[in-house]
Amino acid sequence: MTVTLLPRDADDRTIPAMRLRPGAAQTLAISTTSVRSTQFNAETRVIGVYATVPVFVRLGDNTVTATSSDHYIPADTYMDIAIGGGVPDQYGYAAFIRSSSDGTVYISEKF
């Protein structure tokens, strides 16, 4: 039996498979200093995140900073994260910091 876990929105409803937003891929170099994405499109509902090293992530506004107390993403794991998509409390940015070694985070916006 195969189980597929879909991301959920702010109202805890599942979000069906999404399309990749053209021109909305980001690549971030991750190190000991928090790095922030560029602003997500207002219609983006989910971001896909893949990290080559273990990282911590925090979502927020244009001042968001990640720390080692934030959500952990293991290396070589692809994760979809709901960010809102048109709701008043949508997250506009993601910040990342490494867990143990420098690497790369890839972000894909989906709608």
Backbone torsions as a table, in degrees:
resi	resn	phi	psi	omega
1	MET	NA	128.8	178.3
2	THR	-100.5	133.1	177.9
3	VAL	-113.9	129.6	176.6
4	THR	-113.5	125.7	178.4
5	LEU	-102.8	117.1	178.4
6	LEU	-92.6	151.4	175.9
7	PRO	-65.3	159.3	-179.6
8	ARG	-119.6	149.1	179.4
9	ASP	-88.0	-172.9	-176.6
10	ALA	-64.5	-19.9	178.2
11	ASP	-98.3	12.7	178.5
12	ASP	65.7	26.2	174.9
13	ARG	-95.6	141.1	178.4
14	THR	-67.3	144.9	177.9
15	ILE	-105.8	121.5	-178.6
16	PRO	-64.8	168.9	179.4
17	ALA	-48.6	141.8	-171.5
18	MET	-117.2	162.2	175.0
19	ARG	-91.9	148.7	173.4
20	LEU	-74.2	135.9	179.7
21	ARG	-80.4	120.9	178.9
22	PRO	-57.4	135.8	177.8
23	GLY	71.5	15.6	-175.4
24	ALA	-120.8	40.4	174.3
25	ALA	-103.6	141.5	179.5
26	GLN	-129.0	148.9	175.1
27	THR	-127.4	123.4	-178.1
28	LEU	-119.8	132.7	172.8
29	ALA	-81.6	125.9	-174.5
30	ILE	-106.4	134.8	178.6
31	SER	-147.3	-154.0	-177.8
32	THR	-77.1	-9.3	178.5
33	THR	-107.5	135.3	178.8
34	SER	-58.5	137.0	176.7
35	VAL	-124.5	141.5	-174.7
36	ARG	-112.8	143.5	175.3
37	SER	-68.1	169.6	167.3
38	THR	-78.7	167.4	-175.4
39	GLN	-64.8	135.4	176.7
40	PHE	-77.8	151.4	176.0
41	ASN	-61.2	143.6	-178.2
42	ALA	-61.2	-23.3	-179.8
43	GLU	-93.8	-3.4	178.8
44	THR	-68.7	130.4	-178.5
45	ARG	-104.1	-27.9	-174.5
46	VAL	-142.4	144.2	168.5
47	ILE	-114.7	138.6	172.2
48	GLY	-95.9	131.8	-177.1
49	VAL	-125.6	132.6	173.9
50	TYR	-132.0	129.1	-179.8
51	ALA	-120.6	137.3	178.7
52	THR	-81.0	-13.4	178.3
53	VAL	-135.7	162.2	175.6
54	PRO	-63.3	134.5	-178.9
55	VAL	-136.6	165.2	171.1
56	PHE	-113.2	143.2	-177.1
57	VAL	-131.2	145.5	172.7
58	ARG	-139.2	137.1	177.1
59	LEU	-99.7	150.5	178.8
60	GLY	175.4	-153.3	-178.6
61	ASP	-93.4	-162.7	-175.6
62	ASN	-73.3	5.7	175.3
63	THR	-114.8	3.9	-174.8
64	VAL	-61.6	139.2	178.6
65	THR	-134.3	134.6	178.9
66	ALA	-89.4	147.5	174.9
67	THR	-134.1	172.6	179.6
68	SER	-72.8	1.0	175.5
69	SER	-95.7	-1.3	-176.6
70	ASP	-87.5	-173.1	-176.4
71	HIS	-67.5	134.6	-175.7
72	TYR	-94.8	134.8	172.7
73	ILE	-121.7	119.6	179.1
74	PRO	-66.2	158.4	176.2
75	ALA	-61.7	150.1	174.7
76	ASP	57.2	34.9	178.5
77	THR	-121.0	130.2	176.0
78	TYR	-96.2	128.5	-176.6
79	MET	-134.1	133.2	171.5
80	ASP	-94.2	133.5	-178.7
81	ILE	-127.3	122.3	177.2
82	ALA	-71.8	131.6	179.0
83	ILE	-117.8	-3.7	176.9
84	GLY	127.9	-85.8	179.9
85	GLY	86.5	74.9	176.1
86	GLY	88.1	-4.9	177.5
87	VAL	-87.0	154.5	-176.0
88	PRO	-56.7	-32.1	-177.3
89	ASP	-101.2	28.3	178.1
90	GLN	-62.9	141.2	175.0
91	TYR	-81.2	135.6	-178.5
92	GLY	-101.1	-14.5	-175.1
93	TYR	-145.4	160.3	171.5
94	ALA	-129.2	138.9	177.0
95	ALA	-117.6	144.9	-177.1
96	PHE	-133.8	150.4	171.8
97	ILE	-144.6	146.9	-177.0
98	ARG	-71.1	158.2	174.5
99	SER	-91.0	-47.9	-174.4
100	SER	-139.8	-27.1	-179.9
101	SER	-146.5	159.3	-179.8
102	ASP	-68.8	151.5	179.8
103	GLY	-169.1	-154.3	-175.4
104	THR	-133.9	141.2	172.4
105	VAL	-117.0	134.7	176.5
106	TYR	-111.5	132.1	-179.2
107	ILE	-122.0	132.4	174.5
108	SER	-123.3	125.0	176.1
109	GLU	-82.2	140.3	-179.6
110	LYS	-128.6	149.2	179.6
111	PHE	-144.4	NA	NA
